Amino acid sequence: MLMAAAIPFASVGQTWVNADAPATVVELYTSEGCSSCPPAEATLNALERSADLWNKVIPLAFHVDYWNYIGWDDTFADAAYSQRQRDKVNQGQSSGVYTPGWFINDQEWRGFFARQAIPYANGPRAPTLTATLADKTLRLDYEGTQTLVANIALVAMNQTTEVKRGENRGRTLDHDFIVVDFAKKAGKNHWEYTLPSSLDISADAIAIWLTPPQGGDPVQTVAGWLDNPYPN
């Protein structure tokens, strides 16, 4: 069961709890400079309307920068996200670096190119994960016992870009689930992380997933909307 306490985090705090099975983490590696990416982003964006959002599926769009050289600098691109995709290749989780590149729970998924629906994992119930955000400090409490890596993403919604150059020249692109800040921190049972004091683009949601140190399927997840855009 995924629960959220609707309390403005800037004052008292906001809390999310998952005491059920982990959600499926869907990562899309995309670029505004890639003409093949808008259909993939439209598929990801459609998950905003899903009743399973956050409790069964966590969509994330990582914008990469390796297509910027062809004439258009992606507004949301980050070299760290390009490296994250390369790391997946080096770890044997993907056959190559390309866009649109899909990953389902850390494994390459090419079903999109065969017009398949995004698959959801159906794992067993996991120990409870609680996330509390107050005054830009995020605290995670997990009832499991193993050492894990906490993956933390701030996510922006409803962004629009008018592309002036490159492969998508003249197109207006709609973006959702944009990762605007991402961090990883190893720990056991409890984590504390200070979010950035400000962002270039306000975030509308937060996603947290715990993975084994070597990567792989999420052991537990929690995610949800922010009461107020971040930063305020």
Backbone as JSON, one array per atom type, in Angstrom:
{
  "sequence": "MLMAAAIPFASVGQTWVNADAPATVVELYTSEGCSSCPPAEATLNALERSADLWNKVIPLAFHVDYWNYIGWDDTFADAAYSQRQRDKVNQGQSSGVYTPGWFINDQEWRGFFARQAIPYANGPRAPTLTATLADKTLRLDYEGTQTLVANIALVAMNQTTEVKRGENRGRTLDHDFIVVDFAKKAGKNHWEYTLPSSLDISADAIAIWLTPPQGGDPVQTVAGWLDNPYPN",
  "N": [[0.85, -1.19, 0.0], [0.62, 2.15, -0.93], [1.1, 5.2, 0.53], [0.54, 8.66, 1.17], [1.22, 11.54, 3.04], [-0.45, 14.49, 3.12], [1.01, 17.09, 3.68], [2.42, 20.26, 3.66], [5.75, 20.26, 2.66], [7.57, 22.25, 3.09], [7.15, 23.34, 5.52], [6.21, 21.52, 7.78], [6.53, 18.86, 6.8], [6.54, 16.2, 4.35], [5.35, 12.98, 3.7], [5.85, 9.72, 2.36], [4.82, 6.37, 1.99], [5.52, 2.97, 1.36], [4.26, -0.12, 1.75], [3.9, -2.36, 0.37], [4.39, -4.36, -2.6], [7.36, -3.63, -4.57], [7.35, -0.98, -7.01], [7.49, -1.06, -10.64], [10.34, 0.18, -12.17], [10.72, 2.36, -14.75], [12.91, 3.43, -17.08], [13.63, 5.85, -19.45], [15.87, 6.74, -21.9], [16.55, 9.62, -23.54], [16.37, 12.3, -26.01], [16.11, 15.69, -27.04], [17.24, 16.18, -29.44], [16.89, 13.99, -31.03], [15.16, 12.46, -33.56], [13.65, 10.17, -33.36], [12.75, 10.03, -30.81], [10.41, 11.5, -29.81], [7.95, 9.86, -30.17], [8.48, 7.8, -28.31], [8.66, 9.23, -25.92], [6.03, 10.13, -25.79], [4.72, 7.76, -25.24], [5.76, 7.21, -22.7], [4.85, 9.52, -21.37], [2.12, 9.06, -21.31], [1.69, 7.47, -19.14], [1.13, 9.1, -17.02], [-1.56, 9.24, -16.77], [-2.27, 6.84, -15.77], [-3.79, 4.61, -13.46], [-2.05, 3.16, -12.02], [0.16, 4.64, -11.53], [3.05, 5.48, -9.74], [2.51, 3.61, -7.6], [2.63, 1.13, -8.87], [4.11, 1.56, -11.13], [6.93, 3.49, -11.98], [7.75, 6.06, -13.87], [10.52, 7.42, -15.66], [12.36, 9.92, -17.27], [15.41, 10.23, -18.6], [17.37, 12.63, -19.86], [19.8, 12.73, -22.33], [23.07, 13.94, -23.35], [24.54, 13.41, -25.64], [23.69, 13.82, -28.24], [23.73, 16.49, -28.66], [25.56, 17.74, -30.3], [24.65, 17.78, -32.91], [23.24, 20.04, -33.55], [21.29, 21.01, -31.81], [20.94, 21.89, -28.49], [19.85, 19.93, -25.97], [17.4, 20.91, -23.71], [17.14, 19.75, -21.22], [19.22, 18.05, -20.86], [21.87, 16.08, -19.4], [25.19, 15.38, -18.76], [25.82, 13.45, -16.9], [23.69, 11.68, -17.04], [24.0, 10.58, -19.54], [26.34, 9.18, -19.03], [25.37, 7.41, -17.14], [23.8, 5.76, -18.73], [25.8, 4.66, -20.35], [27.21, 3.26, -18.42], [25.4, 1.21, -17.87], [25.62, -0.27, -20.2], [28.29, -1.1, -19.99], [28.05, -2.72, -17.79], [26.71, -4.84, -18.75], [23.96, -4.64, -19.03], [22.74, -3.62, -21.2], [22.68, -3.55, -24.79], [23.84, -1.51, -26.18], [24.57, 2.06, -26.58], [22.06, 4.25, -27.15], [19.3, 6.2, -28.42], [15.73, 6.26, -28.76], [16.25, 4.8, -25.59], [15.27, 2.16, -23.61], [14.75, 0.96, -20.29], [13.73, -1.54, -18.11], [13.38, -1.99, -14.83], [16.22, -1.91, -14.61], [17.11, -3.44, -16.74], [17.67, -3.74, -20.22], [15.06, -2.96, -22.49], [13.47, -3.74, -25.4], [11.0, -3.93, -26.39], [9.35, -1.79, -27.06], [9.92, -1.1, -29.69], [8.67, -3.06, -31.03], [6.09, -2.46, -30.7], [5.02, -3.18, -28.26], [3.29, -3.18, -25.09], [4.31, -1.35, -22.17], [5.87, -3.36, -19.82], [4.92, -4.47, -16.54], [6.45, -5.41, -13.53], [5.64, -8.04, -11.22], [6.14, -8.43, -8.34], [6.85, -9.91, -5.06], [5.45, -8.84, -1.87], [7.27, -6.37, -0.09], [9.55, -5.35, 2.59], [8.61, -2.45, 4.52], [9.06, 0.81, 3.21], [9.73, 4.09, 4.06], [9.58, 7.47, 3.26], [10.52, 10.73, 4.08], [10.27, 14.13, 3.6], [11.51, 17.2, 4.48], [12.19, 20.6, 4.81], [14.1, 20.45, 2.77], [15.58, 18.25, 3.41], [15.85, 14.86, 3.0], [14.71, 11.92, 4.4], [15.07, 8.47, 4.68], [13.62, 5.45, 5.67], [13.9, 2.08, 6.11], [12.57, -1.14, 6.54], [13.83, -3.48, 6.01], [16.86, -5.55, 6.12], [19.2, -5.65, 4.62], [22.22, -4.27, 3.07], [21.89, -1.58, 0.88], [21.49, 0.43, -2.12], [20.26, 3.64, -2.26], [18.38, 5.18, -4.66], [17.62, 8.33, -5.84], [15.4, 10.53, -7.25], [14.38, 13.64, -8.52], [11.57, 14.88, -10.19], [10.27, 16.47, -13.05], [7.32, 17.82, -14.54], [5.08, 18.39, -17.36], [6.44, 20.06, -19.25], [7.37, 22.08, -22.01], [8.98, 22.39, -25.14], [10.06, 24.39, -27.8], [11.63, 23.45, -30.54], [14.35, 24.65, -32.31], [16.4, 23.97, -34.0], [18.29, 21.24, -35.54], [17.39, 17.68, -35.65], [14.71, 17.67, -34.88], [13.72, 20.08, -35.67], [11.47, 22.81, -35.72], [9.48, 21.5, -34.4], [7.23, 21.16, -31.63], [7.83, 19.98, -28.52], [6.56, 17.88, -26.03], [7.14, 17.21, -22.67], [7.29, 14.92, -19.98], [7.85, 13.53, -16.7], [10.54, 14.16, -16.36], [13.8, 13.72, -15.31], [15.27, 15.81, -13.14], [17.04, 16.05, -11.15], [19.34, 13.82, -9.69], [20.49, 11.29, -7.52], [22.59, 8.95, -5.75], [22.94, 6.82, -2.95], [24.59, 4.77, -0.73], [23.62, 2.5, 1.91], [22.09, 1.27, 4.96], [19.07, 0.36, 6.24], [18.59, 3.1, 7.14], [18.7, 6.27, 5.6], [19.93, 9.54, 4.9], [19.6, 12.47, 3.12], [20.52, 15.52, 1.66], [18.75, 17.56, -0.37], [19.3, 19.49, -3.4], [19.74, 23.06, -3.03], [18.4, 24.59, -4.85], [16.83, 24.32, -8.1], [17.2, 24.33, -11.68], [14.87, 23.86, -13.03], [11.66, 23.55, -11.77], [10.66, 20.84, -9.71], [8.08, 18.35, -9.69], [7.5, 15.94, -8.57], [8.72, 13.12, -6.66], [10.91, 10.34, -6.67], [11.96, 7.29, -5.32], [14.06, 4.52, -5.19], [15.25, 1.42, -4.0], [18.11, -0.49, -4.52], [20.15, -3.49, -4.97], [23.72, -3.32, -4.23], [25.15, -4.0, -6.57], [23.38, -3.38, -8.53], [20.31, -4.01, -10.39], [16.98, -5.49, -10.04], [14.59, -3.37, -8.37], [14.5, -3.41, -4.85], [12.74, -2.25, -3.09], [10.4, 0.45, -3.4], [9.35, 3.89, -3.44], [7.25, 6.6, -4.21], [5.89, 9.74, -5.38], [3.68, 12.61, -5.73], [4.8, 15.96, -5.16], [3.68, 18.26, -2.73], [4.1, 20.95, -3.09], [5.72, 22.69, -5.76], [9.19, 22.0, -6.32], [12.18, 23.79, -6.42], [10.57, 25.93, -3.91]],
  "CA": [[0.0, 0.0, 0.0], [1.37, 3.39, -1.03], [0.37, 6.26, 1.2], [1.23, 9.95, 1.24], [0.64, 12.5, 3.97], [-0.53, 15.75, 2.4], [1.44, 18.18, 4.55], [3.44, 21.01, 2.93], [7.04, 19.88, 3.2], [8.39, 23.41, 3.43], [6.94, 23.68, 6.92], [6.29, 20.37, 8.67], [7.1, 17.75, 6.07], [5.68, 15.37, 3.52], [5.77, 11.6, 3.89], [5.33, 8.68, 1.49], [5.07, 5.04, 2.56], [5.14, 1.8, 0.58], [4.33, -1.36, 2.53], [3.47, -3.41, -0.56], [5.45, -4.76, -3.52], [7.99, -2.49, -5.25], [6.88, -0.63, -8.34], [8.41, -1.23, -11.76], [11.02, 1.42, -12.54], [10.87, 2.47, -16.2], [13.82, 4.51, -17.45], [13.75, 6.16, -20.88], [16.97, 7.63, -22.25], [15.94, 10.36, -24.63], [17.03, 13.56, -26.36], [15.37, 16.58, -27.93], [17.92, 16.18, -30.73], [16.67, 12.68, -31.65], [13.85, 12.46, -34.21], [12.92, 8.96, -33.0], [12.4, 10.05, -29.39], [9.07, 11.97, -29.43], [6.96, 8.79, -29.94], [8.81, 7.1, -27.07], [8.26, 10.09, -24.82], [4.57, 10.13, -25.73], [4.35, 6.52, -24.55], [6.07, 7.4, -21.28], [3.97, 10.57, -20.84], [0.76, 8.53, -21.13], [1.59, 6.83, -17.83], [0.61, 10.05, -16.04], [-3.0, 8.99, -16.63], [-2.47, 5.48, -15.29], [-4.13, 4.42, -12.05], [-0.93, 2.45, -11.41], [1.3, 5.55, -11.38], [3.79, 5.54, -8.48], [2.43, 2.41, -6.77], [3.03, -0.03, -9.66], [5.08, 1.96, -12.16], [7.61, 4.77, -11.78], [8.36, 6.44, -15.16], [11.61, 8.4, -15.55], [12.99, 10.3, -18.54], [16.77, 10.74, -18.47], [17.77, 13.29, -21.11], [21.24, 12.6, -22.55], [23.66, 15.08, -24.07], [25.45, 13.02, -26.72], [23.2, 14.27, -29.55], [23.73, 17.96, -28.71], [26.49, 18.24, -31.32], [24.04, 17.82, -34.25], [22.59, 21.31, -33.85], [20.35, 21.48, -30.8], [21.28, 21.5, -27.13], [18.67, 19.51, -25.21], [17.17, 21.77, -22.55], [17.16, 18.99, -19.97], [20.29, 17.05, -20.93], [22.9, 16.07, -18.37], [26.25, 14.42, -19.09], [25.78, 12.35, -15.94], [22.7, 10.71, -17.49], [24.66, 9.86, -20.63], [27.26, 8.24, -18.41], [24.56, 6.36, -16.5], [23.44, 4.81, -19.79], [27.03, 3.93, -20.74], [27.51, 2.31, -17.34], [24.53, 0.07, -18.05], [26.22, -1.08, -21.26], [29.51, -1.7, -19.44], [27.66, -3.74, -16.81], [26.0, -5.9, -19.44], [22.52, -4.47, -18.93], [22.25, -3.09, -22.47], [23.49, -3.91, -25.95], [24.49, -0.34, -26.75], [24.12, 3.39, -26.18], [21.22, 4.79, -28.22], [18.01, 6.77, -28.02], [15.27, 6.08, -27.39], [16.7, 3.6, -24.91], [14.37, 1.81, -22.51], [15.17, -0.01, -19.29], [12.72, -1.96, -17.15], [14.08, -2.52, -13.66], [17.66, -1.99, -14.84], [17.44, -4.28, -17.88], [17.27, -3.2, -21.51], [13.78, -3.41, -23.02], [13.32, -3.34, -26.8], [9.63, -4.2, -26.79], [8.74, -0.59, -27.62], [10.1, -1.09, -31.14], [7.72, -4.06, -31.55], [4.77, -1.94, -30.32], [4.54, -3.86, -27.06], [2.99, -2.32, -23.94], [5.33, -1.35, -21.13], [5.54, -4.41, -18.86], [5.07, -4.21, -15.11], [6.82, -6.56, -12.72], [4.63, -8.38, -10.21], [6.96, -9.07, -7.31], [6.23, -10.12, -3.74], [5.45, -7.72, -0.93], [8.6, -6.11, 0.46], [9.51, -4.56, 3.83], [8.11, -1.08, 4.37], [9.96, 1.93, 2.97], [9.12, 5.38, 4.38], [10.38, 8.63, 2.86], [10.03, 11.98, 4.65], [10.97, 15.3, 3.08], [11.25, 18.41, 5.25], [13.26, 21.59, 4.73], [15.08, 19.97, 1.79], [16.25, 17.05, 3.91], [15.11, 13.64, 2.75], [15.05, 10.81, 5.28], [14.52, 7.19, 4.27], [13.63, 4.41, 6.69], [13.54, 0.81, 5.47], [12.48, -2.17, 7.56], [14.68, -4.61, 5.65], [18.14, -5.63, 6.84], [20.39, -5.71, 3.77], [22.84, -3.04, 2.58], [21.3, -1.26, -0.41], [21.74, 1.76, -2.66], [19.07, 4.46, -2.44], [18.36, 6.02, -5.86], [16.71, 9.43, -5.53], [15.19, 11.37, -8.43], [13.35, 14.67, -8.57], [10.95, 14.72, -11.51], [9.47, 17.6, -13.52], [6.22, 17.48, -15.44], [4.39, 19.4, -18.16], [7.39, 20.99, -19.85], [7.24, 22.17, -23.47], [10.12, 23.02, -25.81], [9.99, 24.63, -29.24], [12.96, 23.13, -31.05], [14.68, 25.57, -33.41], [17.42, 23.4, -34.9], [18.5, 19.81, -35.38], [16.48, 16.72, -36.27], [13.32, 18.0, -34.53], [13.51, 21.5, -35.97], [10.1, 23.2, -36.01], [8.52, 20.73, -33.62], [7.01, 21.49, -30.23], [7.95, 18.72, -27.81], [5.96, 17.83, -24.69], [7.95, 16.35, -21.82], [6.88, 14.6, -18.62], [8.7, 12.62, -15.94], [11.94, 14.53, -16.62], [14.68, 13.69, -14.14], [15.99, 17.09, -13.06], [18.11, 15.85, -10.16], [19.46, 12.39, -9.4], [21.59, 10.98, -6.6], [22.63, 7.59, -5.22], [23.61, 6.77, -1.66], [24.57, 3.44, -0.11], [23.32, 2.51, 3.33], [21.37, 0.14, 5.5], [17.95, 0.75, 7.1], [18.31, 4.53, 7.21], [19.49, 7.17, 4.76], [19.57, 10.95, 4.97], [20.18, 13.14, 1.96], [20.12, 16.92, 1.49], [18.46, 17.88, -1.76], [19.89, 20.78, -3.78], [19.02, 24.23, -2.52], [17.52, 25.07, -5.92], [16.93, 23.63, -9.38], [16.9, 25.17, -12.84], [13.48, 23.6, -13.38], [10.96, 23.07, -10.59], [10.23, 19.44, -9.72], [6.7, 18.13, -9.28], [7.35, 14.63, -7.93], [9.95, 12.51, -6.19], [10.93, 8.89, -6.79], [13.06, 6.64, -4.6], [14.07, 3.06, -5.31], [16.39, 0.77, -3.38], [18.64, -1.59, -5.33], [21.39, -4.07, -4.46], [24.9, -2.53, -4.61], [25.57, -4.32, -7.93], [22.29, -3.04, -9.44], [19.29, -5.03, -10.55], [15.6, -5.13, -9.74], [14.41, -2.63, -7.12], [14.07, -4.18, -3.68], [11.55, -1.53, -2.64], [10.25, 1.76, -4.04], [8.29, 4.79, -2.98], [7.25, 7.77, -5.09], [4.63, 10.47, -5.34], [3.67, 14.03, -6.04], [5.14, 16.95, -4.15], [2.58, 19.2, -2.46], [4.51, 22.22, -3.68], [6.86, 22.51, -6.67], [10.51, 22.12, -5.69], [12.12, 24.56, -5.17], [9.39, 26.79, -3.74]],
  "C": [[0.89, 1.24, 0.0], [0.54, 4.5, -0.44], [1.21, 7.53, 1.19], [0.49, 10.86, 2.2], [0.69, 13.88, 3.31], [-0.25, 16.92, 3.34], [2.53, 18.95, 3.82], [4.83, 20.77, 3.51], [7.89, 21.07, 3.6], [8.24, 23.78, 4.91], [7.15, 22.47, 7.82], [6.96, 19.18, 7.99], [6.06, 17.01, 5.26], [6.24, 13.96, 3.55], [5.08, 10.68, 2.9], [5.73, 7.33, 2.07], [4.66, 3.98, 1.55], [5.36, 0.55, 1.43], [3.91, -2.55, 1.68], [4.66, -3.82, -1.43], [6.1, -3.53, -4.15], [7.36, -2.24, -6.61], [7.92, -1.0, -9.38], [9.02, 0.12, -12.1], [11.3, 1.4, -14.04], [11.75, 3.67, -16.51], [13.85, 4.64, -18.98], [14.9, 7.13, -21.06], [16.61, 8.29, -23.57], [16.71, 11.64, -24.9], [16.12, 14.38, -27.26], [16.0, 16.64, -29.32], [17.73, 14.9, -31.52], [15.27, 12.63, -32.24], [13.02, 11.23, -33.88], [12.38, 9.0, -31.58], [10.99, 10.55, -29.06], [8.02, 10.87, -29.29], [7.21, 8.02, -28.64], [8.4, 7.94, -25.87], [6.74, 10.16, -24.68], [4.06, 8.89, -25.01], [4.61, 6.64, -23.06], [5.12, 8.4, -20.66], [2.58, 10.04, -20.52], [0.59, 7.86, -19.78], [1.11, 7.79, -16.74], [-0.87, 9.79, -15.78], [-3.3, 7.6, -16.07], [-2.84, 5.46, -13.81], [-3.0, 3.74, -11.3], [0.28, 3.36, -11.14], [1.75, 5.61, -9.93], [3.68, 4.25, -7.67], [2.8, 1.13, -7.53], [4.04, 0.3, -10.75], [5.62, 3.35, -11.83], [8.31, 5.12, -13.09], [9.4, 7.54, -14.95], [12.2, 8.65, -16.93], [14.34, 10.93, -18.25], [17.19, 11.32, -19.82], [19.3, 13.28, -21.22], [21.76, 13.75, -23.4], [24.46, 14.7, -25.3], [24.92, 13.32, -28.12], [23.25, 15.79, -29.68], [24.56, 18.5, -29.87], [25.82, 18.39, -32.7], [23.16, 19.06, -34.47], [21.63, 21.83, -32.82], [20.78, 20.97, -29.44], [20.0, 21.18, -26.37], [18.57, 20.33, -23.93], [17.4, 21.05, -21.23], [18.32, 18.0, -19.89], [21.3, 17.22, -19.81], [23.92, 15.0, -18.75], [26.25, 13.23, -18.15], [24.76, 11.29, -16.36], [23.22, 9.92, -18.68], [25.6, 8.81, -20.07], [26.51, 7.11, -17.73], [24.17, 5.31, -17.55], [24.67, 4.01, -20.24], [27.39, 2.9, -19.67], [26.65, 1.05, -17.47], [25.07, -0.85, -19.15], [27.44, -1.82, -20.71], [29.2, -2.82, -18.45], [26.85, -4.87, -17.43], [24.49, -5.81, -19.39], [21.9, -3.96, -20.23], [23.22, -3.45, -23.59], [24.21, -2.72, -26.57], [23.91, 0.96, -26.21], [23.35, 4.0, -27.34], [19.99, 5.42, -27.61], [16.99, 6.47, -29.11], [15.72, 4.75, -26.81], [15.87, 3.34, -23.67], [15.02, 0.8, -21.58], [14.0, -0.27, -18.35], [13.45, -2.61, -15.99], [15.54, -2.86, -13.98], [18.07, -2.9, -16.0], [16.89, -3.67, -19.16], [15.94, -3.81, -21.96], [13.61, -2.85, -24.43], [11.9, -3.59, -27.31], [8.92, -3.0, -27.4], [8.8, -0.61, -29.14], [9.22, -2.15, -31.82], [6.3, -3.71, -31.14], [4.17, -2.69, -29.13], [4.23, -2.83, -25.97], [4.11, -2.42, -22.92], [4.97, -2.41, -20.09], [5.76, -3.96, -17.42], [5.51, -5.51, -14.43], [5.74, -6.81, -11.67], [5.33, -9.15, -9.09], [6.21, -9.24, -6.0], [6.27, -8.85, -2.9], [6.82, -7.6, -0.28], [8.47, -5.38, 1.8], [9.18, -3.09, 3.56], [9.25, -0.08, 4.17], [9.19, 3.22, 3.21], [10.09, 6.49, 3.98], [9.73, 9.89, 3.43], [10.9, 13.12, 4.14], [10.55, 16.52, 3.87], [12.45, 19.34, 5.17], [14.43, 21.1, 3.89], [15.93, 18.82, 2.28], [15.34, 15.85, 3.7], [15.63, 12.55, 3.67], [14.33, 9.56, 4.8], [14.67, 6.19, 5.4], [13.08, 3.14, 6.06], [13.59, -0.29, 6.51], [13.26, -3.43, 7.21], [16.05, -4.51, 6.3], [19.36, -5.53, 5.95], [20.94, -4.32, 3.43], [22.37, -2.8, 1.15], [21.76, 0.13, -0.86], [20.4, 2.46, -2.85], [19.26, 5.34, -3.68], [17.27, 7.06, -5.67], [16.61, 10.34, -6.75], [14.1, 12.4, -8.16], [12.88, 14.77, -10.01], [10.08, 15.93, -11.84], [8.45, 17.14, -14.55], [5.82, 18.68, -16.28], [5.33, 20.49, -18.68], [7.26, 20.93, -21.37], [8.44, 22.91, -24.05], [9.82, 23.19, -27.29], [11.41, 24.49, -29.8], [13.23, 23.95, -32.31], [15.64, 24.98, -34.43], [17.48, 21.89, -34.71], [17.41, 18.97, -36.0], [15.01, 17.03, -36.0], [12.99, 19.46, -34.79], [12.05, 21.76, -36.35], [9.05, 22.45, -35.21], [8.4, 21.3, -32.2], [6.92, 20.18, -29.47], [7.37, 18.85, -26.4], [6.71, 16.8, -23.85], [7.29, 16.16, -20.45], [7.9, 13.66, -18.0], [10.2, 12.88, -16.18], [12.73, 14.47, -15.32], [15.51, 14.96, -14.14], [17.04, 17.09, -11.96], [18.13, 14.38, -9.79], [20.67, 12.17, -8.51], [21.46, 9.53, -6.16], [23.4, 7.62, -3.91], [23.46, 5.39, -1.06], [24.26, 3.55, 1.37], [22.56, 1.26, 3.72], [20.33, 0.66, 6.49], [17.59, 2.23, 7.03], [19.27, 5.3, 6.3], [19.02, 8.6, 5.03], [20.32, 11.67, 3.87], [19.63, 14.56, 1.88], [19.94, 17.21, 0.01], [19.09, 19.23, -2.11], [19.06, 21.96, -3.29], [18.08, 24.82, -3.57], [17.78, 24.25, -7.18], [16.68, 24.62, -10.51], [15.44, 25.05, -13.25], [12.79, 23.02, -12.15], [10.51, 21.62, -10.76], [8.82, 19.33, -9.16], [6.5, 16.83, -8.51], [8.73, 14.15, -7.49], [9.82, 10.99, -6.32], [12.15, 8.34, -6.09], [12.95, 5.14, -4.84], [15.38, 2.51, -4.74], [16.82, -0.41, -4.23], [19.84, -2.23, -4.62], [22.59, -3.26, -4.93], [25.35, -2.78, -6.06], [24.5, -3.97, -8.96], [21.29, -4.18, -9.53], [17.91, -4.54, -10.18], [15.5, -4.35, -8.43], [13.9, -3.54, -6.02], [12.81, -3.56, -3.07], [11.58, -0.14, -3.27], [9.24, 2.59, -3.27], [8.4, 6.05, -3.85], [5.92, 8.48, -4.96], [4.8, 11.93, -5.68], [4.15, 14.86, -4.86], [3.96, 17.9, -3.96], [2.85, 20.56, -3.1], [5.64, 21.96, -4.64], [8.17, 22.76, -5.93], [11.48, 22.72, -6.69], [10.88, 25.44, -5.11], [9.6, 28.11, -4.48]]
}
